[in-house]
């Protein structure tokens, strides 16, 4: 992931660690489970297609 984003692996690890702390999870697997559960609870697609991007408030993105 770091190579693709042109950052060090340490930077990636630091950001992932911070994200896990904010979500209240210990592992990346738990973070993914949190994402799947939260997205399913919201009724939205886990990975929206380009035509169905959301603004975060349930409305669709304006072209």
N, C-alpha and C positions, 0 to 999 in steps of 0.2 A: 504494500500500500504506500509506503514511504517513497519508493522510487517513482511510482506513478504520479505522486503529488509533489515530487522534488523536495521532500523534507526527510530528515533523518528518522531512523526507526525509533530513536529515543523520543523524538517529538510526537510520533504516532502513539507510542506507548503512554506518554504523559497525557495526551488528549483523551485516549480511551480510558485511562485510569480516572480522569476527572469526570468523564461522562458516567462511568459506573458509580462513582460516589454520588453524583447528583440523582441518579436513578435509584439509589439504595440497593444496588446489587454488587456481588463480589466478582463475578466472572463475565466474560464476553458472551458465554452461552446464556447466562441469566439475563444479560442485556437484550439479546435477541428475543428471548422468551417474553420479556417485558414489552418489547416493541410489537410482537405478534399479538399478545393479549390486549394491549392498549388499542391497537388499530382495529382489532376485531370488535372490541367493546364499543368503539366509536362508529362502527358500521361502514367504515371506508375500506378501500382496497389497500392491501399492504404495500404494493408498489404501483402507484397510479400510472396510467399511460399518459403520454404527452398531451392528449386531448382532454384529459380529465384532471388536470392539476388543480389542487385546491388552494385556497387562500388561507387555510387554517381555521376559518370560521364557518366552514360548510359550503361557502359559495365557490363557484368555479372561477378560475383565473380569466381575466378579460384579455382578449387578443391584443 
